[in-house]
Amino acid sequence: TKPDSNLEVAKIVGKKRRQLYDVNV
């Protein structure tokens, strides 16, 4: 439960969400 790992996961999730959003648009 390290903040760094959580931040990395959040970044990955954000990238995936961005890609999905771009594809939808």
KELUMNU-504232 format. One record per atom (N, C-alpha, C, O, CB): atom name; residue in one letter; x, y, z. Coordinates in nm, 2 decimals, decimal comma, padded with zeros to 4 digits, m for minus. Atoms other than C-alpha are relative to their C-alpha. Glycine has a CB too. Example, Ala and Ser with C-alpha at 12.3 -4.5 7.8 and 13.67 -1.06 7.14 Angstrom:
! residues 2
<at=N | aa=A | c1=00,09 | c2=m00,12 | c3=00,00> .
<at=CA | aa=A | c1=01,23 | c2=m00,45 | c3=00,78> .
<at=C | aa=A | c1=00,09 | c2=00,12 | c3=00,00> .
<at=O | aa=A | c1=00,19 | c2=00,12 | c3=00,07> .
<at=CB | aa=A | c1=m00,10 | c2=00,00 | c3=00,12> .
<at=N | aa=S | c1=m00,09 | c2=m00,11 | c3=00,00> .
<at=CA | aa=S | c1=01,37 | c2=m00,11 | c3=00,71> .
<at=C | aa=S | c1=m00,08 | c2=00,11 | c3=00,08> .
<at=O | aa=S | c1=m00,03 | c2=00,22 | c3=00,09> .
<at=CB | aa=S | c1=00,04 | c2=00,05 | c3=m00,14> .
This chain:
! residues 25
<at=N | aa=T | c1=00,09 | c2=m00,12 | c3=00,00> .
<at=CA | aa=T | c1=00,00 | c2=00,00 | c3=00,00> .
<at=C | aa=T | c1=00,09 | c2=00,12 | c3=00,00> .
<at=O | aa=T | c1=00,09 | c2=00,20 | c3=00,10> .
<at=CB | aa=T | c1=m00,10 | c2=00,00 | c3=00,12> .
<at=N | aa=K | c1=m00,09 | c2=m00,12 | c3=00,01> .
<at=CA | aa=K | c1=00,25 | c2=00,26 | c3=m00,12> .
<at=C | aa=K | c1=m00,06 | c2=00,10 | c3=m00,09> .
<at=O | aa=K | c1=m00,12 | c2=00,07 | c3=m00,19> .
<at=CB | aa=K | c1=00,14 | c2=m00,04 | c3=m00,06> .
<at=N | aa=P | c1=00,06 | c2=m00,11 | c3=00,08> .
<at=CA | aa=P | c1=00,13 | c2=00,60 | c3=m00,25> .
<at=C | aa=P | c1=00,06 | c2=00,00 | c3=m00,14> .
<at=O | aa=P | c1=m00,02 | c2=00,02 | c3=m00,23> .
<at=CB | aa=P | c1=00,03 | c2=00,13 | c3=00,07> .
<at=N | aa=D | c1=m00,06 | c2=00,00 | c3=00,14> .
<at=CA | aa=D | c1=00,38 | c2=00,57 | c3=m00,54> .
<at=C | aa=D | c1=m00,07 | c2=m00,10 | c3=m00,09> .
<at=O | aa=D | c1=m00,11 | c2=m00,06 | c3=m00,20> .
<at=CB | aa=D | c1=00,15 | c2=m00,03 | c3=00,01> .
<at=N | aa=S | c1=00,06 | c2=00,10 | c3=00,08> .
<at=CA | aa=S | c1=00,23 | c2=00,25 | c3=m00,66> .
<at=C | aa=S | c1=m00,15 | c2=00,04 | c3=m00,03> .
<at=O | aa=S | c1=m00,19 | c2=00,02 | c3=m00,15> .
<at=CB | aa=S | c1=00,00 | c2=m00,14 | c3=00,07> .
<at=N | aa=N | c1=00,13 | c2=m00,04 | c3=00,02> .
<at=CA | aa=N | c1=m00,12 | c2=00,39 | c3=m00,62> .
<at=C | aa=N | c1=00,00 | c2=00,11 | c3=m00,11> .
<at=O | aa=N | c1=m00,09 | c2=00,11 | c3=m00,20> .
<at=CB | aa=N | c1=m00,07 | c2=00,06 | c3=00,13> .
<at=N | aa=L | c1=m00,01 | c2=m00,10 | c3=00,10> .
<at=CA | aa=L | c1=m00,02 | c2=00,69 | c3=m00,83> .
<at=C | aa=L | c1=00,02 | c2=m00,06 | c3=m00,14> .
<at=O | aa=L | c1=m00,04 | c2=m00,02 | c3=m00,24> .
<at=CB | aa=L | c1=00,11 | c2=00,11 | c3=00,03> .
<at=N | aa=E | c1=m00,03 | c2=00,06 | c3=00,13> .
<at=CA | aa=E | c1=00,12 | c2=00,47 | c3=m01,10> .
<at=C | aa=E | c1=m00,12 | c2=m00,07 | c3=m00,06> .
<at=O | aa=E | c1=m00,15 | c2=m00,05 | c3=m00,17> .
<at=CB | aa=E | c1=00,12 | c2=m00,10 | c3=00,01> .
<at=N | aa=V | c1=00,12 | c2=00,06 | c3=00,04> .
<at=CA | aa=V | c1=m00,20 | c2=00,27 | c3=m01,11> .
<at=C | aa=V | c1=m00,10 | c2=00,10 | c3=m00,05> .
<at=O | aa=V | c1=m00,16 | c2=00,08 | c3=m00,15> .
<at=CB | aa=V | c1=m00,06 | c2=m00,09 | c3=00,11> .
<at=N | aa=A | c1=00,09 | c2=m00,11 | c3=00,04> .
<at=CA | aa=A | c1=m00,40 | c2=00,59 | c3=m01,13> .
<at=C | aa=A | c1=00,04 | c2=00,05 | c3=m00,14> .
<at=O | aa=A | c1=m00,05 | c2=00,08 | c3=m00,22> .
<at=CB | aa=A | c1=m00,01 | c2=00,11 | c3=00,10> .
<at=N | aa=K | c1=m00,04 | c2=m00,05 | c3=00,13> .
<at=CA | aa=K | c1=m00,19 | c2=00,71 | c3=m01,42> .
<at=C | aa=K | c1=m00,04 | c2=m00,10 | c3=m00,11> .
<at=O | aa=K | c1=m00,09 | c2=m00,06 | c3=m00,22> .
<at=CB | aa=K | c1=00,15 | c2=00,02 | c3=00,00> .
<at=N | aa=I | c1=00,03 | c2=00,10 | c3=00,10> .
<at=CA | aa=I | c1=m00,24 | c2=00,38 | c3=m01,61> .
<at=C | aa=I | c1=m00,15 | c2=00,00 | c3=m00,02> .
<at=O | aa=I | c1=m00,19 | c2=00,00 | c3=m00,14> .
<at=CB | aa=I | c1=00,04 | c2=m00,15 | c3=00,05> .
<at=N | aa=V | c1=00,15 | c2=00,00 | c3=00,02> .
<at=CA | aa=V | c1=m00,62 | c2=00,39 | c3=m01,55> .
<at=C | aa=V | c1=m00,03 | c2=00,12 | c3=m00,07> .
<at=O | aa=V | c1=m00,12 | c2=00,12 | c3=m00,16> .
<at=CB | aa=V | c1=m00,07 | c2=m00,01 | c3=00,14> .
<at=N | aa=G | c1=00,04 | c2=m00,13 | c3=00,07> .
<at=CA | aa=G | c1=m00,63 | c2=00,75 | c3=m01,66> .
<at=C | aa=G | c1=00,04 | c2=m00,01 | c3=m00,15> .
<at=O | aa=G | c1=m00,04 | c2=00,03 | c3=m00,24> .
<at=CB | aa=G | c1=00,08 | c2=00,12 | c3=00,06> .
<at=N | aa=K | c1=m00,04 | c2=00,01 | c3=00,15> .
<at=CA | aa=K | c1=m00,44 | c2=00,66 | c3=m01,99> .
<at=C | aa=K | c1=m00,11 | c2=m00,09 | c3=m00,06> .
<at=O | aa=K | c1=m00,15 | c2=m00,06 | c3=m00,17> .
<at=CB | aa=K | c1=00,14 | c2=m00,06 | c3=m00,01> .
<at=N | aa=K | c1=00,10 | c2=00,09 | c3=00,06> .
<at=CA | aa=K | c1=m00,69 | c2=00,37 | c3=m02,05> .
<at=C | aa=K | c1=m00,13 | c2=00,07 | c3=m00,02> .
<at=O | aa=K | c1=m00,19 | c2=00,06 | c3=m00,13> .
<at=CB | aa=K | c1=m00,02 | c2=m00,13 | c3=00,09> .
<at=N | aa=R | c1=00,12 | c2=m00,08 | c3=00,02> .
<at=CA | aa=R | c1=m00,98 | c2=00,60 | c3=m01,99> .
<at=C | aa=R | c1=00,01 | c2=00,10 | c3=m00,11> .
<at=O | aa=R | c1=m00,09 | c2=00,11 | c3=m00,19> .
<at=CB | aa=R | c1=m00,04 | c2=00,07 | c3=00,14> .
<at=N | aa=R | c1=m00,02 | c2=m00,10 | c3=00,11> .
<at=CA | aa=R | c1=m00,84 | c2=00,86 | c3=m02,22> .
<at=C | aa=R | c1=m00,01 | c2=m00,07 | c3=m00,13> .
<at=O | aa=R | c1=m00,08 | c2=m00,02 | c3=m00,22> .
<at=CB | aa=R | c1=00,14 | c2=00,07 | c3=00,01> .
<at=N | aa=Q | c1=00,00 | c2=00,08 | c3=00,13> .
<at=CA | aa=Q | c1=m00,79 | c2=00,60 | c3=m02,50> .
<at=C | aa=Q | c1=m00,14 | c2=m00,03 | c3=m00,03> .
<at=O | aa=Q | c1=m00,19 | c2=m00,01 | c3=m00,14> .
<at=CB | aa=Q | c1=00,09 | c2=m00,12 | c3=00,01> .
<at=N | aa=L | c1=00,14 | c2=00,04 | c3=00,03> .
<at=CA | aa=L | c1=m01,15 | c2=00,47 | c3=m02,46> .
<at=C | aa=L | c1=m00,08 | c2=00,12 | c3=m00,03> .
<at=O | aa=L | c1=m00,16 | c2=00,12 | c3=m00,13> .
<at=CB | aa=L | c1=m00,06 | c2=m00,07 | c3=00,13> .
<at=N | aa=Y | c1=00,07 | c2=m00,12 | c3=00,02> .
<at=CA | aa=Y | c1=m01,28 | c2=00,83 | c3=m02,45> .
<at=C | aa=Y | c1=00,03 | c2=00,04 | c3=m00,15> .
<at=O | aa=Y | c1=m00,06 | c2=00,08 | c3=m00,22> .
<at=CB | aa=Y | c1=00,03 | c2=00,11 | c3=00,10> .
<at=N | aa=D | c1=m00,04 | c2=m00,05 | c3=00,14> .
<at=CA | aa=D | c1=m01,08 | c2=00,92 | c3=m02,77> .
<at=C | aa=D | c1=m00,07 | c2=m00,10 | c3=m00,10> .
<at=O | aa=D | c1=m00,12 | c2=m00,05 | c3=m00,20> .
<at=CB | aa=D | c1=00,15 | c2=m00,01 | c3=m00,02> .
<at=N | aa=V | c1=00,06 | c2=00,09 | c3=00,09> .
<at=CA | aa=V | c1=m01,21 | c2=00,60 | c3=m02,94> .
<at=C | aa=V | c1=m00,15 | c2=00,03 | c3=m00,01> .
<at=O | aa=V | c1=m00,21 | c2=00,03 | c3=m00,12> .
<at=CB | aa=V | c1=00,02 | c2=m00,15 | c3=00,04> .
<at=N | aa=N | c1=00,14 | c2=m00,03 | c3=00,00> .
<at=CA | aa=N | c1=m01,57 | c2=00,68 | c3=m02,84> .
<at=C | aa=N | c1=m00,03 | c2=00,12 | c3=m00,08> .
<at=O | aa=N | c1=m00,13 | c2=00,13 | c3=m00,16> .
<at=CB | aa=N | c1=m00,06 | c2=00,01 | c3=00,14> .
<at=N | aa=V | c1=00,02 | c2=m00,12 | c3=00,07> .
<at=CA | aa=V | c1=m01,54 | c2=01,03 | c3=m02,97> .
<at=C | aa=V | c1=00,05 | c2=m00,01 | c3=m00,14> .
<at=O | aa=V | c1=00,05 | c2=00,08 | c3=m00,22> .
<at=CB | aa=V | c1=00,07 | c2=00,12 | c3=00,08> .
